[in-house]
Amino acid sequence: MPNFSYKAKNKNGEIVTGEMVGVSENAIGEALINLGVFPFMIEEIKEDEKQAKEISSKKVNILNFTRQLYTLVRSGVPISKALKSLEISTQELELKKLFKDIRASLDNGYELHIALQKHTQIFNKFYVNMIRIGELTGRLEQVLLELYDFLQFEAEMRKKAKSAIRYPAILLSVMAIAFSIIMLLVIPVFADVYKGFNSELPWPTKVLI
Protein backbone atom coordinates (compact mmCIF):
# COMPACT_ATOMS: atom_id res chain seq x y z
CA MET A 1 0.00 0.00 0.00
CA PRO A 2 1.17 3.56 -0.64
CA ASN A 3 2.53 5.77 2.11
CA PHE A 4 1.02 9.22 2.74
CA SER A 5 2.31 12.25 4.62
CA TYR A 6 -0.20 14.52 6.31
CA LYS A 7 -0.73 17.70 8.27
CA ALA A 8 -3.64 17.94 10.68
CA LYS A 9 -4.96 19.80 13.71
CA ASN A 10 -5.80 18.14 16.98
CA LYS A 11 -8.63 19.15 19.33
CA ASN A 12 -6.42 21.81 20.90
CA GLY A 13 -5.79 23.42 17.53
CA GLU A 14 -2.18 22.26 17.43
CA ILE A 15 -0.69 21.18 14.10
CA VAL A 16 0.52 17.60 13.95
CA THR A 17 2.39 15.97 11.08
CA GLY A 18 3.28 12.39 10.24
CA GLU A 19 2.99 9.53 7.78
CA MET A 20 0.46 6.73 7.40
CA VAL A 21 0.02 3.71 5.17
CA GLY A 22 -3.35 3.39 3.43
CA VAL A 23 -5.18 2.54 0.23
CA SER A 24 -6.13 6.12 -0.62
CA GLU A 25 -6.21 9.73 0.62
CA ASN A 26 -9.84 9.30 1.69
CA ALA A 27 -8.97 6.24 3.77
CA ILE A 28 -6.14 8.15 5.44
CA GLY A 29 -8.47 11.07 6.15
CA GLU A 30 -11.07 8.81 7.78
CA ALA A 31 -8.39 7.09 9.86
CA LEU A 32 -7.04 10.42 11.10
CA ILE A 33 -10.51 11.68 12.02
CA ASN A 34 -11.10 8.48 13.97
CA LEU A 35 -7.88 9.25 15.86
CA GLY A 36 -9.27 12.65 16.84
CA VAL A 37 -7.28 14.86 14.47
CA PHE A 38 -8.55 16.78 11.46
CA PRO A 39 -6.34 16.67 8.34
CA PHE A 40 -5.98 19.62 6.02
CA MET A 41 -3.18 18.24 3.83
CA ILE A 42 -2.62 14.63 2.70
CA GLU A 43 -0.05 13.76 0.03
CA GLU A 44 1.23 10.43 -1.27
CA ILE A 45 4.96 9.95 -0.80
CA LYS A 46 6.48 9.03 -4.16
CA GLU A 47 8.72 5.97 -4.34
CA ASP A 48 11.95 7.95 -4.79
CA GLU A 49 11.07 10.19 -1.83
CA LYS A 50 10.18 7.14 0.23
CA GLN A 51 13.51 5.49 -0.52
CA ALA A 52 15.36 8.65 0.47
CA LYS A 53 13.62 8.62 3.86
CA GLU A 54 13.99 4.92 4.49
CA ILE A 55 16.39 3.70 7.13
CA SER A 56 18.91 1.14 5.95
CA SER A 57 17.85 -2.31 7.14
CA LYS A 58 21.45 -3.52 6.83
CA LYS A 59 22.48 -1.11 9.61
CA VAL A 60 19.65 -1.98 12.01
CA ASN A 61 20.06 -5.07 14.18
CA ILE A 62 16.43 -6.08 14.72
CA LEU A 63 17.50 -8.69 17.29
CA ASN A 64 19.11 -6.02 19.49
CA PHE A 65 16.16 -3.69 18.91
CA THR A 66 13.70 -6.34 20.11
CA ARG A 67 15.81 -7.24 23.14
CA GLN A 68 16.22 -3.61 24.22
CA LEU A 69 12.53 -2.84 23.75
CA TYR A 70 11.51 -5.97 25.66
CA THR A 71 13.81 -5.08 28.59
CA LEU A 72 12.33 -1.59 28.94
CA VAL A 73 8.70 -2.71 28.49
CA ARG A 74 9.27 -5.42 31.10
CA SER A 75 10.51 -2.80 33.57
CA GLY A 76 7.22 -0.92 33.20
CA VAL A 77 8.55 2.02 31.20
CA PRO A 78 5.96 3.49 28.75
CA ILE A 79 6.89 2.63 25.16
CA SER A 80 7.39 6.24 24.09
CA LYS A 81 9.75 6.90 26.99
CA ALA A 82 11.45 3.56 26.36
CA LEU A 83 12.14 4.56 22.76
CA LYS A 84 13.40 7.96 23.91
CA SER A 85 15.80 6.21 26.28
CA LEU A 86 17.01 3.90 23.51
CA GLU A 87 17.40 6.84 21.13
CA ILE A 88 19.63 8.67 23.62
CA SER A 89 21.69 5.65 24.64
CA THR A 90 22.47 4.13 21.23
CA GLN A 91 25.53 5.19 19.27
CA GLU A 92 24.23 3.84 15.96
CA LEU A 93 22.87 6.62 13.73
CA GLU A 94 20.38 4.39 11.90
CA LEU A 95 18.94 3.11 15.18
CA LYS A 96 18.63 6.68 16.48
CA LYS A 97 16.63 7.60 13.39
CA LEU A 98 14.45 4.52 13.78
CA PHE A 99 13.70 5.12 17.47
CA LYS A 100 12.94 8.78 16.80
CA ASP A 101 10.57 8.03 13.93
CA ILE A 102 8.66 5.34 15.83
CA ARG A 103 8.40 7.58 18.90
CA ALA A 104 7.06 10.42 16.75
CA SER A 105 4.35 8.13 15.39
CA LEU A 106 3.38 7.05 18.91
CA ASP A 107 3.24 10.68 20.07
CA ASN A 108 0.87 11.37 17.17
CA GLY A 109 -1.55 8.75 18.48
CA TYR A 110 -0.59 5.66 16.48
CA GLU A 111 -0.28 2.21 17.95
CA LEU A 112 3.15 0.56 17.96
CA HIS A 113 2.38 -1.91 15.16
CA ILE A 114 1.24 0.95 12.90
CA ALA A 115 4.46 2.83 13.65
CA LEU A 116 6.52 -0.25 12.79
CA GLN A 117 4.51 -0.90 9.63
CA LYS A 118 5.99 2.26 8.11
CA HIS A 119 9.40 0.55 8.05
CA THR A 120 8.66 -2.48 5.88
CA GLN A 121 12.35 -2.72 4.94
CA ILE A 122 13.11 -3.63 8.58
CA PHE A 123 9.95 -5.15 10.06
CA ASN A 124 8.22 -7.81 7.98
CA LYS A 125 4.50 -8.65 8.15
CA PHE A 126 5.07 -11.45 10.65
CA TYR A 127 6.86 -9.10 13.07
CA VAL A 128 4.23 -6.37 12.72
CA ASN A 129 1.34 -8.81 13.16
CA MET A 130 2.93 -10.30 16.27
CA ILE A 131 3.25 -6.81 17.80
CA ARG A 132 -0.36 -6.11 16.85
CA ILE A 133 -1.50 -9.29 18.63
CA GLY A 134 0.53 -8.31 21.68
CA GLU A 135 -1.14 -4.91 21.81
CA LEU A 136 -4.64 -6.30 21.30
CA THR A 137 -4.25 -8.97 23.99
CA GLY A 138 -2.26 -6.86 26.46
CA ARG A 139 0.65 -9.31 26.23
CA LEU A 140 3.18 -7.10 24.43
CA GLU A 141 5.96 -8.01 26.86
CA GLN A 142 5.48 -11.74 26.24
CA VAL A 143 5.24 -11.24 22.48
CA LEU A 144 8.49 -9.26 22.43
CA LEU A 145 10.21 -12.06 24.34
CA GLU A 146 8.87 -14.68 21.92
CA LEU A 147 9.97 -12.56 18.95
CA TYR A 148 13.45 -12.22 20.43
CA ASP A 149 13.71 -15.99 21.00
CA PHE A 150 12.50 -16.67 17.45
CA LEU A 151 14.91 -14.16 15.86
CA GLN A 152 17.80 -15.56 17.91
CA PHE A 153 16.90 -19.11 16.84
CA GLU A 154 16.64 -17.98 13.20
CA ALA A 155 20.07 -16.30 13.40
CA GLU A 156 21.64 -19.43 14.90
CA MET A 157 20.11 -21.65 12.20
CA ARG A 158 21.38 -19.30 9.50
CA LYS A 159 24.86 -19.41 11.04
CA LYS A 160 24.81 -23.22 11.21
CA ALA A 161 23.60 -23.45 7.61
CA LYS A 162 26.50 -21.26 6.46
CA SER A 163 28.94 -23.42 8.43
CA ALA A 164 27.44 -26.59 6.95
CA ILE A 165 27.96 -25.47 3.35
CA ARG A 166 31.39 -23.91 3.94
CA TYR A 167 33.35 -27.21 3.77
CA PRO A 168 31.64 -28.49 0.58
CA ALA A 169 32.17 -25.08 -1.01
CA ILE A 170 35.90 -25.14 -0.17
CA LEU A 171 36.20 -28.73 -1.41
CA LEU A 172 34.47 -27.90 -4.70
CA SER A 173 36.69 -24.84 -5.14
CA VAL A 174 39.86 -26.92 -4.62
CA MET A 175 38.60 -29.55 -7.08
CA ALA A 176 37.81 -26.87 -9.66
CA ILE A 177 41.28 -25.35 -9.31
CA ALA A 178 42.94 -28.77 -9.58
CA PHE A 179 40.85 -29.64 -12.64
CA SER A 180 41.73 -26.33 -14.27
CA ILE A 181 45.46 -26.90 -13.66
CA ILE A 182 45.26 -30.41 -15.16
CA MET A 183 43.32 -29.23 -18.22
CA LEU A 184 45.44 -26.15 -18.89
CA LEU A 185 48.93 -27.38 -17.96
CA VAL A 186 49.11 -31.18 -17.77
CA ILE A 187 46.92 -32.32 -20.69
CA PRO A 188 48.70 -30.13 -23.30
CA VAL A 189 52.02 -31.78 -22.31
CA PHE A 190 50.54 -35.27 -22.80
CA ALA A 191 49.06 -34.13 -26.12
CA ASP A 192 52.53 -33.24 -27.39
CA VAL A 193 53.84 -36.63 -26.23
CA TYR A 194 51.03 -38.50 -28.00
CA LYS A 195 51.76 -36.66 -31.24
CA GLY A 196 55.20 -38.29 -31.27
CA PHE A 197 53.70 -41.80 -31.22
CA ASN A 198 52.34 -41.44 -34.78
CA SER A 199 49.48 -43.80 -33.91
CA GLU A 200 45.71 -43.56 -33.76
CA LEU A 201 44.52 -42.45 -30.32
CA PRO A 202 41.35 -43.81 -28.69
CA TRP A 203 38.38 -41.48 -29.10
CA PRO A 204 38.06 -40.73 -25.29
CA THR A 205 41.67 -39.48 -25.35
CA LYS A 206 40.93 -37.35 -28.41
CA VAL A 207 37.88 -35.84 -26.69
CA LEU A 208 39.91 -35.06 -23.55
CA ILE A 209 42.69 -33.42 -25.56
C-alpha angles and dihedrals in degrees: 000000000000122000120234132197118211146184119209144159124240126215090276092056093251119143115241126186134192147120133271137183116232146138096253145351090263091054090050091049092052091047092051093049089051087054090056100255128110116222122216098172128036122169132173114240108233118231095252091050090047092052091050090055096043120109115233109257090203090065096047118082101208091189092059091042091055093046093049093046092048092051093053095043089050090054090057097252113149110252095243092052090043090056091047089053091049091047091054096043101046121088094198112102095208092052091049090054091047095049091046094050094047091047090051090054091050091049088053090058103264124137118245096254091053090051091051092046089068089067101059090156088067107025116047125206093266092056094046093047092050090053089048091053090049091053094046094049097038090241099111092133092055092045092052090052092049091048091051092050091048094048091047091050090048091051092050092049090049090051092049091048091053090049091049094055095040096081096047089047092052091046092050091048092052091048091050092050092047091048091049092051091050093048096044102036112016104039095052089056091052089046090058090048092051091051088063092058092069090210136118111270123217113261094245088058091048091051091049093049 
